[in-house]
Each structure stands twice: as structure tokens, then as C-alpha cells.
Amino acid sequence: MVPEQRTKQTTRNNNYLMTMINGKTNLVGLIGNPVGHSLSPTIHNAALTKMGLNWCYVALPCKTENLST
């Protein structure tokens, strides 16, 4: 297979198609509290998938006291 050619495994998740995470997936996300209401993962993952990028945007809940400055 030529490096430019990619096959995608997809799964139905929250009414949009999301590329499966693998060892080459780049992760990016939002850290905070609360983050459960954020639409960022849905919006960003739709754009990343549309662009054909092997990236995944995640919301990571983290209490302020667990962060260092």
C-alpha cells in the first residue's frame, strides 16, 4: 500500500462517524471542569475526519486542584 492511501475503520458514535484510534493517532483535547457539556469534541472530530486526519479530540475532566502551575 502506498503511504498516501489509508483505509479507515469507522464506528457510529453520537450520530457521526469517528475514525478508530490506533497507535498512530494524534490526540488533542480540552482539559477542565466541567467539560461534559462541551460540543468541541463533536465539532472538532467531524472536521478532523472530513480532513482525513488521524487525530482525535477528547474532553478530559480534571479538577482544578489536580492541576499544577
Phi and psi restraints in degrees (range 20) as a CNS / XPLOR table:
assign (resid 1 and name C) (resid 2 and name N)
       (resid 2 and name CA) (resid 2 and name C) 1.0 -71.9 20.0 2
assign (resid 2 and name N) (resid 2 and name CA)
       (resid 2 and name C) (resid 3 and name N) 1.0 138.2 20.0 2
assign (resid 2 and name C) (resid 3 and name N)
       (resid 3 and name CA) (resid 3 and name C) 1.0 -53.1 20.0 2
assign (resid 3 and name N) (resid 3 and name CA)
       (resid 3 and name C) (resid 4 and name N) 1.0 -31.2 20.0 2
assign (resid 3 and name C) (resid 4 and name N)
       (resid 4 and name CA) (resid 4 and name C) 1.0 -70.4 20.0 2
assign (resid 4 and name N) (resid 4 and name CA)
       (resid 4 and name C) (resid 5 and name N) 1.0 -20.4 20.0 2
assign (resid 4 and name C) (resid 5 and name N)
       (resid 5 and name CA) (resid 5 and name C) 1.0 -88.2 20.0 2
assign (resid 5 and name N) (resid 5 and name CA)
       (resid 5 and name C) (resid 6 and name N) 1.0 127.7 20.0 2
assign (resid 5 and name C) (resid 6 and name N)
       (resid 6 and name CA) (resid 6 and name C) 1.0 -127.3 20.0 2
assign (resid 6 and name N) (resid 6 and name CA)
       (resid 6 and name C) (resid 7 and name N) 1.0 142.8 20.0 2
assign (resid 6 and name C) (resid 7 and name N)
       (resid 7 and name CA) (resid 7 and name C) 1.0 -106.0 20.0 2
assign (resid 7 and name N) (resid 7 and name CA)
       (resid 7 and name C) (resid 8 and name N) 1.0 144.2 20.0 2
assign (resid 7 and name C) (resid 8 and name N)
       (resid 8 and name CA) (resid 8 and name C) 1.0 -117.7 20.0 2
assign (resid 8 and name N) (resid 8 and name CA)
       (resid 8 and name C) (resid 9 and name N) 1.0 131.9 20.0 2
assign (resid 8 and name C) (resid 9 and name N)
       (resid 9 and name CA) (resid 9 and name C) 1.0 -96.3 20.0 2
assign (resid 9 and name N) (resid 9 and name CA)
       (resid 9 and name C) (resid 10 and name N) 1.0 130.2 20.0 2
assign (resid 9 and name C) (resid 10 and name N)
       (resid 10 and name CA) (resid 10 and name C) 1.0 -126.2 20.0 2
assign (resid 10 and name N) (resid 10 and name CA)
       (resid 10 and name C) (resid 11 and name N) 1.0 157.0 20.0 2
assign (resid 10 and name C) (resid 11 and name N)
       (resid 11 and name CA) (resid 11 and name C) 1.0 -136.9 20.0 2
assign (resid 11 and name N) (resid 11 and name CA)
       (resid 11 and name C) (resid 12 and name N) 1.0 151.1 20.0 2
assign (resid 11 and name C) (resid 12 and name N)
       (resid 12 and name CA) (resid 12 and name C) 1.0 -80.8 20.0 2
assign (resid 12 and name N) (resid 12 and name CA)
       (resid 12 and name C) (resid 13 and name N) 1.0 121.5 20.0 2
assign (resid 12 and name C) (resid 13 and name N)
       (resid 13 and name CA) (resid 13 and name C) 1.0 -145.4 20.0 2
assign (resid 13 and name N) (resid 13 and name CA)
       (resid 13 and name C) (resid 14 and name N) 1.0 118.6 20.0 2
assign (resid 13 and name C) (resid 14 and name N)
       (resid 14 and name CA) (resid 14 and name C) 1.0 52.7 20.0 2
assign (resid 14 and name N) (resid 14 and name CA)
       (resid 14 and name C) (resid 15 and name N) 1.0 41.3 20.0 2
assign (resid 14 and name C) (resid 15 and name N)
       (resid 15 and name CA) (resid 15 and name C) 1.0 65.9 20.0 2
assign (resid 15 and name N) (resid 15 and name CA)
       (resid 15 and name C) (resid 16 and name N) 1.0 21.1 20.0 2
assign (resid 15 and name C) (resid 16 and name N)
       (resid 16 and name CA) (resid 16 and name C) 1.0 -142.1 20.0 2
assign (resid 16 and name N) (resid 16 and name CA)
       (resid 16 and name C) (resid 17 and name N) 1.0 158.8 20.0 2
assign (resid 16 and name C) (resid 17 and name N)
       (resid 17 and name CA) (resid 17 and name C) 1.0 -86.3 20.0 2
assign (resid 17 and name N) (resid 17 and name CA)
       (resid 17 and name C) (resid 18 and name N) 1.0 135.3 20.0 2
assign (resid 17 and name C) (resid 18 and name N)
       (resid 18 and name CA) (resid 18 and name C) 1.0 -126.6 20.0 2
assign (resid 18 and name N) (resid 18 and name CA)
       (resid 18 and name C) (resid 19 and name N) 1.0 134.2 20.0 2
assign (resid 18 and name C) (resid 19 and name N)
       (resid 19 and name CA) (resid 19 and name C) 1.0 -67.8 20.0 2
assign (resid 19 and name N) (resid 19 and name CA)
       (resid 19 and name C) (resid 20 and name N) 1.0 140.0 20.0 2
assign (resid 19 and name C) (resid 20 and name N)
       (resid 20 and name CA) (resid 20 and name C) 1.0 -69.3 20.0 2
assign (resid 20 and name N) (resid 20 and name CA)
       (resid 20 and name C) (resid 21 and name N) 1.0 140.8 20.0 2
assign (resid 20 and name C) (resid 21 and name N)
       (resid 21 and name CA) (resid 21 and name C) 1.0 -76.5 20.0 2
assign (resid 21 and name N) (resid 21 and name CA)
       (resid 21 and name C) (resid 22 and name N) 1.0 135.4 20.0 2
assign (resid 21 and name C) (resid 22 and name N)
       (resid 22 and name CA) (resid 22 and name C) 1.0 -138.2 20.0 2
assign (resid 22 and name N) (resid 22 and name CA)
       (resid 22 and name C) (resid 23 and name N) 1.0 -173.2 20.0 2
assign (resid 22 and name C) (resid 23 and name N)
       (resid 23 and name CA) (resid 23 and name C) 1.0 -65.0 20.0 2
assign (resid 23 and name N) (resid 23 and name CA)
       (resid 23 and name C) (resid 24 and name N) 1.0 -14.5 20.0 2
assign (resid 23 and name C) (resid 24 and name N)
       (resid 24 and name CA) (resid 24 and name C) 1.0 -106.5 20.0 2
assign (resid 24 and name N) (resid 24 and name CA)
       (resid 24 and name C) (resid 25 and name N) 1.0 3.7 20.0 2
assign (resid 24 and name C) (resid 25 and name N)
       (resid 25 and name CA) (resid 25 and name C) 1.0 -73.1 20.0 2
assign (resid 25 and name N) (resid 25 and name CA)
       (resid 25 and name C) (resid 26 and name N) 1.0 131.8 20.0 2
assign (resid 25 and name C) (resid 26 and name N)
       (resid 26 and name CA) (resid 26 and name C) 1.0 -87.1 20.0 2
assign (resid 26 and name N) (resid 26 and name CA)
       (resid 26 and name C) (resid 27 and name N) 1.0 133.0 20.0 2
assign (resid 26 and name C) (resid 27 and name N)
       (resid 27 and name CA) (resid 27 and name C) 1.0 -107.7 20.0 2
assign (resid 27 and name N) (resid 27 and name CA)
       (resid 27 and name C) (resid 28 and name N) 1.0 139.2 20.0 2
assign (resid 27 and name C) (resid 28 and name N)
       (resid 28 and name CA) (resid 28 and name C) 1.0 -143.6 20.0 2
assign (resid 28 and name N) (resid 28 and name CA)
       (resid 28 and name C) (resid 29 and name N) 1.0 153.1 20.0 2
assign (resid 28 and name C) (resid 29 and name N)
       (resid 29 and name CA) (resid 29 and name C) 1.0 -172.7 20.0 2
assign (resid 29 and name N) (resid 29 and name CA)
       (resid 29 and name C) (resid 30 and name N) 1.0 -171.2 20.0 2
assign (resid 29 and name C) (resid 30 and name N)
       (resid 30 and name CA) (resid 30 and name C) 1.0 -115.6 20.0 2
assign (resid 30 and name N) (resid 30 and name CA)
       (resid 30 and name C) (resid 31 and name N) 1.0 127.5 20.0 2
assign (resid 30 and name C) (resid 31 and name N)
       (resid 31 and name CA) (resid 31 and name C) 1.0 -111.4 20.0 2
assign (resid 31 and name N) (resid 31 and name CA)
       (resid 31 and name C) (resid 32 and name N) 1.0 131.8 20.0 2
assign (resid 31 and name C) (resid 32 and name N)
       (resid 32 and name CA) (resid 32 and name C) 1.0 170.3 20.0 2
assign (resid 32 and name N) (resid 32 and name CA)
       (resid 32 and name C) (resid 33 and name N) 1.0 -173.1 20.0 2
assign (resid 32 and name C) (resid 33 and name N)
       (resid 33 and name CA) (resid 33 and name C) 1.0 -155.1 20.0 2
assign (resid 33 and name N) (resid 33 and name CA)
       (resid 33 and name C) (resid 34 and name N) 1.0 115.8 20.0 2
assign (resid 33 and name C) (resid 34 and name N)
       (resid 34 and name CA) (resid 34 and name C) 1.0 -87.4 20.0 2
assign (resid 34 and name N) (resid 34 and name CA)
       (resid 34 and name C) (resid 35 and name N) 1.0 157.7 20.0 2
assign (resid 34 and name C) (resid 35 and name N)
       (resid 35 and name CA) (resid 35 and name C) 1.0 -129.1 20.0 2
assign (resid 35 and name N) (resid 35 and name CA)
       (resid 35 and name C) (resid 36 and name N) 1.0 -7.0 20.0 2
assign (resid 35 and name C) (resid 36 and name N)
       (resid 36 and name CA) (resid 36 and name C) 1.0 -61.0 20.0 2
assign (resid 36 and name N) (resid 36 and name CA)
       (resid 36 and name C) (resid 37 and name N) 1.0 -24.8 20.0 2
assign (resid 36 and name C) (resid 37 and name N)
       (resid 37 and name CA) (resid 37 and name C) 1.0 -86.4 20.0 2
assign (resid 37 and name N) (resid 37 and name CA)
       (resid 37 and name C) (resid 38 and name N) 1.0 -11.3 20.0 2
assign (resid 37 and name C) (resid 38 and name N)
       (resid 38 and name CA) (resid 38 and name C) 1.0 -66.3 20.0 2
assign (resid 38 and name N) (resid 38 and name CA)
       (resid 38 and name C) (resid 39 and name N) 1.0 134.6 20.0 2
assign (resid 38 and name C) (resid 39 and name N)
       (resid 39 and name CA) (resid 39 and name C) 1.0 -90.0 20.0 2
assign (resid 39 and name N) (resid 39 and name CA)
       (resid 39 and name C) (resid 40 and name N) 1.0 -3.2 20.0 2
assign (resid 39 and name C) (resid 40 and name N)
       (resid 40 and name CA) (resid 40 and name C) 1.0 -54.5 20.0 2
assign (resid 40 and name N) (resid 40 and name CA)
       (resid 40 and name C) (resid 41 and name N) 1.0 -46.6 20.0 2
assign (resid 40 and name C) (resid 41 and name N)
       (resid 41 and name CA) (resid 41 and name C) 1.0 -59.4 20.0 2
assign (resid 41 and name N) (resid 41 and name CA)
       (resid 41 and name C) (resid 42 and name N) 1.0 -42.6 20.0 2
assign (resid 41 and name C) (resid 42 and name N)
       (resid 42 and name CA) (resid 42 and name C) 1.0 -62.8 20.0 2
assign (resid 42 and name N) (resid 42 and name CA)
       (resid 42 and name C) (resid 43 and name N) 1.0 -47.6 20.0 2
assign (resid 42 and name C) (resid 43 and name N)
       (resid 43 and name CA) (resid 43 and name C) 1.0 -65.3 20.0 2
assign (resid 43 and name N) (resid 43 and name CA)
       (resid 43 and name C) (resid 44 and name N) 1.0 -50.1 20.0 2
assign (resid 43 and name C) (resid 44 and name N)
       (resid 44 and name CA) (resid 44 and name C) 1.0 -67.7 20.0 2
assign (resid 44 and name N) (resid 44 and name CA)
       (resid 44 and name C) (resid 45 and name N) 1.0 -41.5 20.0 2
assign (resid 44 and name C) (resid 45 and name N)
       (resid 45 and name CA) (resid 45 and name C) 1.0 -66.1 20.0 2
assign (resid 45 and name N) (resid 45 and name CA)
       (resid 45 and name C) (resid 46 and name N) 1.0 -34.7 20.0 2
assign (resid 45 and name C) (resid 46 and name N)
       (resid 46 and name CA) (resid 46 and name C) 1.0 -63.6 20.0 2
assign (resid 46 and name N) (resid 46 and name CA)
       (resid 46 and name C) (resid 47 and name N) 1.0 -43.6 20.0 2
assign (resid 46 and name C) (resid 47 and name N)
       (resid 47 and name CA) (resid 47 and name C) 1.0 -67.5 20.0 2
assign (resid 47 and name N) (resid 47 and name CA)
       (resid 47 and name C) (resid 48 and name N) 1.0 -43.4 20.0 2
assign (resid 47 and name C) (resid 48 and name N)
       (resid 48 and name CA) (resid 48 and name C) 1.0 -62.6 20.0 2
assign (resid 48 and name N) (resid 48 and name CA)
       (resid 48 and name C) (resid 49 and name N) 1.0 -40.9 20.0 2
assign (resid 48 and name C) (resid 49 and name N)
       (resid 49 and name CA) (resid 49 and name C) 1.0 -65.4 20.0 2
assign (resid 49 and name N) (resid 49 and name CA)
       (resid 49 and name C) (resid 50 and name N) 1.0 -44.3 20.0 2
assign (resid 49 and name C) (resid 50 and name N)
       (resid 50 and name CA) (resid 50 and name C) 1.0 -60.1 20.0 2
assign (resid 50 and name N) (resid 50 and name CA)
       (resid 50 and name C) (resid 51 and name N) 1.0 -35.4 20.0 2
assign (resid 50 and name C) (resid 51 and name N)
       (resid 51 and name CA) (resid 51 and name C) 1.0 -81.1 20.0 2
assign (resid 51 and name N) (resid 51 and name CA)
       (resid 51 and name C) (resid 52 and name N) 1.0 -5.7 20.0 2
assign (resid 51 and name C) (resid 52 and name N)
       (resid 52 and name CA) (resid 52 and name C) 1.0 74.2 20.0 2
assign (resid 52 and name N) (resid 52 and name CA)
       (resid 52 and name C) (resid 53 and name N) 1.0 23.6 20.0 2
assign (resid 52 and name C) (resid 53 and name N)
       (resid 53 and name CA) (resid 53 and name C) 1.0 -92.2 20.0 2
assign (resid 53 and name N) (resid 53 and name CA)
       (resid 53 and name C) (resid 54 and name N) 1.0 144.1 20.0 2
assign (resid 53 and name C) (resid 54 and name N)
       (resid 54 and name CA) (resid 54 and name C) 1.0 -91.0 20.0 2
assign (resid 54 and name N) (resid 54 and name CA)
       (resid 54 and name C) (resid 55 and name N) 1.0 66.3 20.0 2
assign (resid 54 and name C) (resid 55 and name N)
       (resid 55 and name CA) (resid 55 and name C) 1.0 -126.3 20.0 2
assign (resid 55 and name N) (resid 55 and name CA)
       (resid 55 and name C) (resid 56 and name N) 1.0 156.2 20.0 2
assign (resid 55 and name C) (resid 56 and name N)
       (resid 56 and name CA) (resid 56 and name C) 1.0 -140.4 20.0 2
assign (resid 56 and name N) (resid 56 and name CA)
       (resid 56 and name C) (resid 57 and name N) 1.0 128.1 20.0 2
assign (resid 56 and name C) (resid 57 and name N)
       (resid 57 and name CA) (resid 57 and name C) 1.0 -100.3 20.0 2
assign (resid 57 and name N) (resid 57 and name CA)
       (resid 57 and name C) (resid 58 and name N) 1.0 126.1 20.0 2
assign (resid 57 and name C) (resid 58 and name N)
       (resid 58 and name CA) (resid 58 and name C) 1.0 -127.2 20.0 2
assign (resid 58 and name N) (resid 58 and name CA)
       (resid 58 and name C) (resid 59 and name N) 1.0 151.4 20.0 2
assign (resid 58 and name C) (resid 59 and name N)
       (resid 59 and name CA) (resid 59 and name C) 1.0 -98.4 20.0 2
assign (resid 59 and name N) (resid 59 and name CA)
       (resid 59 and name C) (resid 60 and name N) 1.0 123.7 20.0 2
assign (resid 59 and name C) (resid 60 and name N)
       (resid 60 and name CA) (resid 60 and name C) 1.0 -115.3 20.0 2
assign (resid 60 and name N) (resid 60 and name CA)
       (resid 60 and name C) (resid 61 and name N) 1.0 105.0 20.0 2
assign (resid 60 and name C) (resid 61 and name N)
       (resid 61 and name CA) (resid 61 and name C) 1.0 -69.0 20.0 2
assign (resid 61 and name N) (resid 61 and name CA)
       (resid 61 and name C) (resid 62 and name N) 1.0 132.5 20.0 2
assign (resid 61 and name C) (resid 62 and name N)
       (resid 62 and name CA) (resid 62 and name C) 1.0 -151.1 20.0 2
assign (resid 62 and name N) (resid 62 and name CA)
       (resid 62 and name C) (resid 63 and name N) 1.0 124.5 20.0 2
assign (resid 62 and name C) (resid 63 and name N)
       (resid 63 and name CA) (resid 63 and name C) 1.0 -70.5 20.0 2
assign (resid 63 and name N) (resid 63 and name CA)
       (resid 63 and name C) (resid 64 and name N) 1.0 146.8 20.0 2
assign (resid 63 and name C) (resid 64 and name N)
       (resid 64 and name CA) (resid 64 and name C) 1.0 -53.7 20.0 2
assign (resid 64 and name N) (resid 64 and name CA)
       (resid 64 and name C) (resid 65 and name N) 1.0 -40.6 20.0 2
assign (resid 64 and name C) (resid 65 and name N)
       (resid 65 and name CA) (resid 65 and name C) 1.0 -67.4 20.0 2
assign (resid 65 and name N) (resid 65 and name CA)
       (resid 65 and name C) (resid 66 and name N) 1.0 -13.2 20.0 2
assign (resid 65 and name C) (resid 66 and name N)
       (resid 66 and name CA) (resid 66 and name C) 1.0 -93.9 20.0 2
assign (resid 66 and name N) (resid 66 and name CA)
       (resid 66 and name C) (resid 67 and name N) 1.0 2.5 20.0 2
assign (resid 66 and name C) (resid 67 and name N)
       (resid 67 and name CA) (resid 67 and name C) 1.0 -104.5 20.0 2
assign (resid 67 and name N) (resid 67 and name CA)
       (resid 67 and name C) (resid 68 and name N) 1.0 142.9 20.0 2
assign (resid 67 and name C) (resid 68 and name N)
       (resid 68 and name CA) (resid 68 and name C) 1.0 -107.8 20.0 2
assign (resid 68 and name N) (resid 68 and name CA)
       (resid 68 and name C) (resid 69 and name N) 1.0 157.2 20.0 2
